[in-house]
Each structure stands twice: as structure tokens, then as C-alpha cells.
Amino acid sequence: MTLAARHLDFTVTETDDHNFVVRFSESAFAVVFAREFAEAHAEIERHAHIAGAQEVLLGKAAAPREHLLIGLYARTRLLEDLKEPVLVRSVAPSSTGAAPRKH
């Protein structure tokens, strides 16, 4: 994993099930599962130290440091997906083009 050196513009919110939603300013969001973050925490921390030398890392004043790391991780995943997209599922509209009516 390589954390991309780009402007930080995200907000991290912990969900009721202790996972995280990262909202970016470009109307994009990512979900980071708590288990996924725990497993990658050491590597994320190491790369955040390197990224800190290349860009200014600022977080909300009251936000935990983990939120900065979670946001960095989510942003990196998002940028990697943009560079090398993987089709997960294709959804096609129905043949009639209209949703069924409820009576």
C-alpha cells in the first residue's frame, strides 16, 4: 500500500456497529470495517508517517488520531480503485423502464 500524497478532505464517522463511514468532499464515500482497519493498522501508521513528510496531515481538533488513519486508508483505496477499477456487479434497467406499481 502506498498512501497517495493529495489534499485531505474527508470526515470519518463511526457507525453503530463500530465500523466507519468516510465521506469525501466530492460526494463520494467509503466504508472501512473495524476488523479490516485493525488488521492493517500497523501498515497504515507506517505509511502515514511517510505521507506526513510529503503533505500536511490535519484532522478535526476533537477527532481521534485513528480517524485520520482511517481516512487516509479509505482515500488510498478509493484512488487505487479509480486507477484500476474492478467490476463487482452490473445492474441493468428493467425491460419496461418503469418500476412496478403498488396498489
ABEGO torsion letter per residue (X at the ends): XBBBBBBBBBBBBBBAAGBBBBBBAAGBBBBBBAAAAAAAAAAAAAAAAAAAAABBBBBBAABBAAAAAAAAAAAAAAAAAAABBBBABBBBBBAAGBBBBBX
